[in-house]
Amino acid sequence: MKQRHHLAASTLGALLVLAGCSQSGDQAPAPQQAQAPADDSADKLNTYRQLQRIGNDEMAVTMGKEILSRYPNSDAAKEVQQSLPAIEQRYKESSEKNRLAGLWLYQVSPMEGGTQSTATIYTSQPSGEERVRLVLRRHTEWGQNAFLFNGGPHGFVCKGVCSIKATFDGKPGTIAAFAPTTGEPALLFKDDKGFIAQLEKAKKITMDVTLQDGEKKQTLVFETGGFDPSKWQAVAKSSAKKK
């Protein structure tokens, strides 16, 4: 009888242990509640204001758009909505101005017979390997010139003095030009002063030319609005040669 009671007690103890293990193993940890992201719109608005004060329009536009996107109903968004359009417009205009200015290359270098100063811009169309250069040149011996230069193996079709159909900001005009007798793939403008005066006022110039390569007709597009006359340096004329 004692043996049966001992066995029952042992069995009950084992069952209690198993039950405890089962409850411990099956019990899932309580899920953590997702925390809402902290509202740091006030801090970002402060940064936005600082960027305005130092004139960093690019970063101010980025920060302003982030505030509007993440906190559209906040007081910060209301303030940004008032100032951001003007900042964004100013930034776009500044970026375009810098882009146009970057299309020009200014150089002063030794050249056969003296020193030359050039202002050069490539066509926006055509692009790539078919680009054509427009060059403004001052030379101590040769004076001032304005001309087209085709970097490819072929030049332009132009017999004697030819007339290039052109537009200056959409206004039609013509440019009298001639090919150099030395054979370079170029077209020199007869009235360089008149052309440069028009260029200084124009944002975009087009020229219709014919290339020697299969007599291909081509419209050249130059975005000239970033030209800076002050960067096209003058060069002193060489003194008269001694006899």
C-alpha positions in Angstrom: 0.0 0.0 0.0 2.8 2.3 0.8 4.5 1.4 -2.4 1.4 2.3 -4.5 1.1 5.6 -2.7 4.8 6.4 -3.3 4.3 5.6 -7.0 1.3 7.8 -7.3 3.1 10.7 -5.7 6.1 10.3 -8.0 3.8 10.2 -11.0 1.9 13.3 -9.9 5.2 15.1 -9.3 6.4 14.2 -12.8 3.2 15.4 -14.4 3.5 18.7 -12.6 7.0 19.2 -13.8 6.0 18.4 -17.4 3.1 20.8 -17.1 5.3 23.5 -15.9 7.8 23.0 -18.7 5.0 22.9 -21.3 3.5 26.2 -20.0 7.0 27.8 -19.9 7.8 26.7 -23.5 4.4 27.5 -25.0 4.1 30.9 -23.5 5.0 33.5 -26.2 6.7 36.8 -25.1 4.3 39.7 -25.0 4.7 41.7 -28.3 6.3 45.1 -28.0 4.1 48.0 -29.0 5.4 49.8 -32.1 6.4 53.3 -31.2 5.3 56.2 -33.3 8.2 58.1 -34.9 9.3 61.1 -33.0 8.0 64.4 -34.3 11.2 66.3 -35.0 9.5 68.8 -37.4 10.4 71.7 -35.2 14.1 70.8 -35.3 14.0 70.4 -39.1 12.2 73.7 -39.4 15.0 75.3 -37.5 17.5 73.8 -39.9 15.4 75.0 -42.8 15.5 78.5 -41.5 19.3 78.4 -41.0 19.8 77.2 -44.6 17.7 80.2 -45.7 19.8 82.6 -43.7 23.1 81.4 -45.2 21.7 81.3 -48.7 22.0 77.6 -49.3 18.9 77.3 -51.6 19.8 73.7 -52.7 19.7 72.3 -49.2 16.8 74.5 -48.2 14.7 73.1 -51.0 15.6 69.5 -50.0 14.8 70.1 -46.3 11.6 71.9 -47.1 10.3 69.1 -49.3 11.2 66.6 -46.6 9.2 68.6 -44.0 6.2 68.7 -46.4 6.4 65.0 -47.1 6.9 63.7 -43.6 4.8 66.3 -41.6 2.2 67.6 -44.1 -0.2 68.8 -41.3 2.4 70.3 -39.0 3.0 74.0 -38.2 6.4 73.5 -39.7 4.8 72.5 -43.0 2.5 75.5 -43.0 5.5 77.8 -42.7 7.5 76.0 -45.4 4.6 76.2 -47.8 4.8 80.0 -47.6 8.5 80.4 -48.4 9.5 77.2 -50.4 8.1 78.2 -53.8 10.2 81.3 -54.1 13.3 79.5 -52.9 12.8 76.7 -55.3 12.3 79.1 -58.2 15.4 81.1 -57.3 17.4 77.8 -57.1 16.2 76.7 -60.5 17.1 80.0 -62.1 20.6 79.9 -60.4 21.2 76.3 -61.5 20.3 77.2 -65.1 22.5 80.2 -65.1 25.4 78.2 -63.8 24.7 75.5 -66.4 24.8 78.0 -69.3 28.0 79.6 -67.9 29.6 76.2 -67.7 29.1 75.6 -71.5 31.8 78.2 -72.3 35.5 77.7 -72.0 38.0 80.6 -71.9 41.7 80.2 -72.6 44.8 82.3 -73.1 47.7 80.5 -74.7 50.7 80.8 -76.9 49.9 80.4 -80.6 52.1 80.5 -83.7 53.0 84.1 -84.3 51.9 85.4 -80.9 49.3 84.9 -78.1 45.7 84.1 -78.5 42.6 84.4 -76.2 39.6 82.3 -77.0 36.0 81.8 -75.9 34.7 78.5 -77.1 31.3 76.8 -76.9 30.1 73.4 -78.4 26.8 72.8 -79.9 24.0 71.5 -77.7 22.6 69.9 -80.9 24.1 67.9 -82.5 25.8 66.3 -79.5 28.5 63.7 -79.0 31.1 63.2 -81.6 29.2 65.3 -84.1 29.5 68.5 -82.0 30.7 71.6 -83.7 32.6 74.5 -82.0 31.9 78.2 -82.1 35.1 80.1 -81.4 35.7 83.7 -80.6 39.4 84.5 -80.9 41.7 87.4 -80.3 45.3 87.1 -81.5 48.2 89.4 -81.2 49.0 89.2 -84.9 45.8 88.1 -86.6 43.4 90.3 -84.7 39.8 89.2 -83.8 37.8 86.4 -85.4 34.6 84.5 -84.9 34.3 81.1 -86.6 32.8 77.6 -86.6 35.2 74.7 -86.3 34.3 71.1 -87.1 36.5 68.7 -85.2 35.8 65.8 -87.6 37.8 65.0 -90.7 35.5 67.1 -92.9 34.7 70.8 -93.0 31.9 72.8 -94.4 30.5 73.3 -97.9 31.1 77.0 -98.7 32.1 78.4 -102.1 33.6 81.9 -101.9 31.4 83.9 -99.5 28.4 81.9 -98.4 25.4 82.9 -96.4 24.4 81.0 -93.3 20.8 81.1 -92.3 20.6 81.8 -88.6 18.3 82.6 -85.8 19.0 84.7 -82.6 16.4 83.7 -80.0 14.1 82.8 -82.8 14.6 86.0 -84.8 15.8 85.1 -88.3 19.1 86.5 -89.6 22.1 85.6 -91.9 25.8 85.3 -91.3 28.2 85.9 -94.2 31.1 83.4 -93.9 34.0 81.9 -95.9 36.2 78.9 -95.7 39.9 79.5 -94.9 42.3 79.0 -97.8 44.6 77.0 -95.6 42.1 74.1 -95.6 41.1 73.9 -91.9 37.5 72.5 -91.4 36.2 75.9 -90.4 33.9 78.8 -91.4 35.1 82.3 -90.6 32.5 85.1 -90.2 33.1 88.2 -92.2 31.5 90.6 -89.7 32.9 89.2 -86.4 32.1 92.4 -84.5 28.4 92.4 -85.7 28.1 88.7 -84.9 29.6 89.1 -81.4 27.2 92.0 -80.6 24.3 89.8 -81.5 25.7 86.9 -79.5 26.0 89.0 -76.3 22.3 89.6 -76.4 21.1 86.1 -77.4 20.3 83.1 -75.2 20.2 80.7 -78.2 21.6 80.8 -81.7 20.9 78.4 -84.5 22.9 78.1 -87.8 22.0 76.0 -90.9 25.2 74.6 -92.5 26.1 72.0 -95.0 28.9 69.5 -94.1 31.4 68.2 -96.6 30.7 64.7 -95.4 28.0 63.7 -98.0 26.9 67.4 -98.1 24.8 66.7 -95.1 22.5 69.5 -94.0 22.8 70.3 -90.3 21.2 72.8 -87.9 23.7 73.8 -85.2 22.2 74.9 -81.9 24.3 76.9 -79.5 23.0 77.9 -76.0 25.0 81.1 -75.7 23.2 82.8 -72.8 26.1 82.2 -70.3 28.7 84.1 -72.3 30.7 86.4 -70.1 32.6 89.0 -72.1 34.9 89.9 -69.1 36.3 86.4 -69.2 37.3 86.6 -72.8 40.6 88.5 -72.3 42.0 91.1 -74.6 45.5 90.6 -75.9 47.9 93.4 -76.6 48.8 93.9 -80.3 52.4 93.1 -81.1 54.6 96.1 -81.8 55.7 96.9 -85.4 58.6 94.7 -86.5 61.9 96.5 -86.8 63.3 96.8 -90.3 
